[in-house]
């Protein structure tokens, strides 16, 4: 359900009907989508995103080229990280506080995705679709070929919940120390018993503290730390075998199996096509 959006204080009733202002169309007639770098200025700049609340006649998917960025949607600040996109339906009030970063806006003609994306949602933006969108933004090609490539892009943007790895650092100082060291080196093979010796506690006490403060066993948390680093390395183009070794797996098969169990995807789904 969409939130109630309150107009700025002092706005007259006559102008309320025109708030938020709606931009013109960004997608050219006959095409399905268009990608804009928000840090650049375009000829139709009046249709771009600004720090002021506005809406578009098209769906917009915001996604960062690297790192993470924020978008304010219906009064809420929403963060989006590499590999994710924030789907903002046509007509939804939003603003972009920072246009000098690495945020991009993918405008999608509603007619290209009938019945899809009526709510604000996080979507998956795998490497393949991101690279294809950037290619389409810069390359010239025949109209028919471009439209076909745009259809492929729309098919690759999944509205299923994006795989996310949450690794909060617990308040328990003993467990927090282990977690911080594993984030630096998730390939560390020390067992819970070895950590217990280092911290001068019993392994049973440490295992219980780990589960209470993180909701996961030591082994589960370490696996998640390994997968979090693996996703970042894969997205940077490192070979799957090297990623497996760097996060503590002796074989690609063992790594791929663990990766699929945690994220429900194959490691190559996160791998740039040119690196495969």
C-alpha positions in Angstrom: 0.0 0.0 0.0 1.3 3.4 -0.9 1.9 5.9 1.9 0.0 9.2 2.1 2.2 11.9 0.7 1.7 15.3 2.3 2.2 18.4 0.2 4.7 21.0 1.4 3.4 23.4 4.1 2.0 26.6 2.8 0.9 25.2 -0.6 -2.4 26.5 -1.8 -5.3 24.3 -2.6 -5.1 25.4 -6.2 -1.5 24.2 -6.6 -2.0 21.0 -4.5 -3.6 19.3 -7.5 -0.3 19.8 -9.4 1.9 18.4 -6.7 4.2 16.6 -7.0 5.2 18.0 -10.4 5.3 15.3 -13.1 8.2 15.4 -15.6 7.8 14.7 -19.3 8.5 11.2 -20.8 12.1 10.1 -21.0 11.7 7.0 -23.1 11.5 7.8 -26.8 8.3 6.7 -28.6 8.6 3.2 -29.9 11.3 2.1 -27.4 10.9 0.4 -24.1 13.5 1.9 -21.7 16.2 4.5 -21.3 19.2 4.6 -18.9 20.4 7.9 -17.5 23.5 8.7 -15.5 22.2 11.1 -12.9 25.6 12.8 -12.6 25.4 13.9 -16.2 23.2 16.6 -17.8 21.1 15.7 -20.8 19.3 17.7 -23.4 15.9 16.9 -21.8 17.2 17.8 -18.3 13.8 18.9 -17.3 12.8 15.2 -17.3 15.7 14.1 -15.0 15.7 13.5 -11.2 16.5 16.3 -8.8 16.7 16.8 -5.0 13.1 18.2 -5.2 10.1 15.9 -4.9 8.7 15.0 -8.3 7.3 12.0 -10.3 7.7 10.5 -13.7 5.1 9.1 -16.2 7.4 6.0 -16.4 8.5 3.4 -13.9 12.1 4.1 -12.7 14.6 1.7 -11.4 17.5 3.3 -9.5 20.7 1.4 -9.2 24.3 2.3 -8.3 27.2 1.6 -10.6 29.3 0.9 -7.5 28.9 1.0 -3.7 25.5 2.2 -2.6 23.2 5.2 -2.9 20.0 6.6 -1.4 16.7 7.8 -2.9 13.9 9.4 -1.0 10.6 7.8 -2.0 7.2 8.9 -0.6 9.0 10.5 2.4 11.2 7.5 3.2 14.9 7.3 2.6 15.7 4.1 0.8 19.2 2.7 0.4 20.2 0.6 -2.6 23.4 -1.3 -3.0 25.4 -2.7 -5.9 23.5 -5.6 -7.4 20.2 -4.2 -6.3 17.8 -1.8 -7.9 14.9 0.2 -6.4 11.8 0.0 -8.5 9.7 3.2 -8.2 6.4 2.9 -10.1 5.2 5.6 -12.5 3.6 8.6 -10.7 5.4 7.8 -7.3 6.8 10.9 -5.6 10.5 10.7 -5.0 13.7 12.8 -5.0 17.5 12.2 -5.3 19.5 13.9 -2.6 22.9 13.4 -4.3 23.3 13.4 -8.1 27.1 13.6 -8.1 27.6 9.9 -7.1 27.3 6.7 -9.1 23.5 6.4 -9.2 21.7 5.6 -12.5 18.0 5.8 -13.4 16.5 3.3 -15.7 13.2 4.7 -17.1 10.7 2.0 -18.3 7.7 2.7 -20.4 4.7 1.3 -18.4 3.3 -0.3 -21.6 6.5 -2.4 -21.9 5.7 -4.2 -18.6 1.9 -4.3 -18.3 0.7 -5.3 -14.8 4.2 -5.2 -13.4 5.8 -3.1 -10.7 2.8 -1.4 -9.1 4.6 -1.1 -5.7 8.0 0.3 -4.6 10.3 -2.7 -4.4 13.9 -3.9 -4.4 14.8 -5.8 -7.6 17.8 -7.8 -8.6 20.2 -6.1 -11.0 22.7 -8.8 -11.9 25.9 -8.0 -13.7 24.6 -9.1 -17.1 21.7 -6.7 -17.1 23.8 -3.8 -15.7 26.5 -4.2 -18.4 23.9 -4.5 -21.2 22.1 -1.4 -20.0 25.3 0.6 -20.0 26.2 -0.7 -23.4 22.8 0.3 -24.7 23.2 3.8 -23.2 26.4 4.4 -25.2 26.2 2.2 -28.4 24.5 2.9 -31.6 22.5 0.1 -33.2 19.5 -0.5 -35.5 16.1 0.2 -33.9 14.9 -3.4 -34.1 18.1 -4.7 -32.5 17.9 -2.1 -29.7 14.3 -2.9 -28.9 15.1 -6.6 -28.8 18.0 -6.0 -26.4 15.8 -3.8 -24.3 13.3 -6.7 -24.0 16.2 -8.9 -22.8 17.0 -6.4 -20.1 13.5 -6.2 -18.9 13.4 -10.0 -18.7 16.6 -10.1 -16.6 15.3 -7.6 -14.0 13.8 -9.9 -11.4 11.1 -8.6 -9.1 11.7 -11.5 -6.7 13.4 -10.5 -3.4 17.1 -9.8 -4.1 19.5 -12.0 -2.2 20.8 -10.1 0.7 23.4 -11.0 3.3 23.0 -9.2 6.6 26.0 -9.4 9.0 25.4 -7.2 12.0 28.2 -6.9 14.5 26.8 -8.2 17.9 27.2 -6.3 21.2 28.9 -9.2 23.0 32.6 -8.1 22.9 33.8 -11.7 22.5 31.6 -12.5 19.6 32.2 -9.1 18.1 35.9 -9.6 18.0 35.5 -12.9 16.1 33.0 -11.3 13.6 35.3 -8.4 12.9 38.3 -10.6 12.2 36.2 -12.9 10.0 35.1 -9.9 8.0 38.7 -9.0 7.3 39.6 -12.6 6.6 36.6 -14.9 6.1 39.0 -17.7 4.9 40.2 -18.0 8.5 39.9 -21.7 9.3 40.1 -21.5 13.1 37.4 -23.5 14.8 35.1 -22.3 17.6 37.2 -24.4 20.0 40.4 -22.5 18.9 38.7 -19.2 19.3 37.6 -20.2 22.7 41.2 -20.9 23.7 42.2 -17.4 22.4 39.4 -15.7 24.3 39.9 -17.8 27.5 36.4 -19.1 27.6 34.9 -22.5 27.2 33.8 -23.5 23.7 30.3 -24.2 24.9 30.0 -20.7 26.4 31.3 -19.1 23.3 29.1 -21.2 21.0 26.0 -20.2 23.1 27.1 -16.5 23.1 27.4 -16.6 19.3 24.0 -18.0 18.8 22.3 -15.7 21.3 24.0 -12.5 19.9 23.8 -13.3 16.2 20.9 -15.8 15.9 23.3 -18.1 14.0 26.0 -20.6 14.8 29.6 -19.8 14.4 29.8 -21.9 11.2 26.7 -20.3 9.7 28.0 -16.7 10.4 31.4 -17.5 8.9 29.7 -18.9 5.8 27.7 -15.7 5.4 30.8 -13.6 5.8 32.5 -15.7 3.0 29.5 -15.3 0.7 29.4 -11.5 1.3 33.0 -11.2 0.2 32.5 -13.6 -2.6 29.7 -11.6 -4.2 31.9 -8.5 -4.1 34.9 -10.3 -5.7 32.7 -11.9 -8.4 31.2 -8.6 -9.3 34.7 -7.1 -9.7 35.5 -9.8 -12.2 37.7 -12.2 -10.2 37.7 -15.7 -11.6 35.4 -18.1 -9.7 38.4 -20.4 -8.7 40.3 -17.5 -7.2 37.2 -16.3 -5.4 36.7 -19.8 -4.0 40.3 -19.8 -2.7 40.2 -16.3 -1.2 37.1 -17.0 0.8 38.3 -20.4 2.2 37.2 -23.2 -0.2 39.6 -25.8 -1.5 37.5 -26.6 -4.6 35.2 -24.7 -7.0 32.6 -27.4 -6.4 32.5 -26.9 -2.6 32.4 -23.1 -3.1 29.6 -23.3 -5.7 27.5 -25.6 -3.5 27.8 -23.3 -0.5 27.1 -20.2 -2.6 24.0 -21.8 -4.1 22.7 -22.9 -0.7 23.0 -19.4 0.7 22.0 -17.2 -2.2 20.0 -19.6 -4.3 22.0 -18.6 -7.4 25.1 -19.8 -9.2 28.3 -17.8 -8.7 28.5 -17.1 -12.4 25.3 -15.1 -12.2 27.3 -12.5 -10.4 30.2 -12.6 -12.8 30.7 -10.0 -15.5 30.3 -11.7 -18.9 33.7 -10.5 -20.2 35.4 -12.3 -17.2 33.9 -15.7 -17.8 
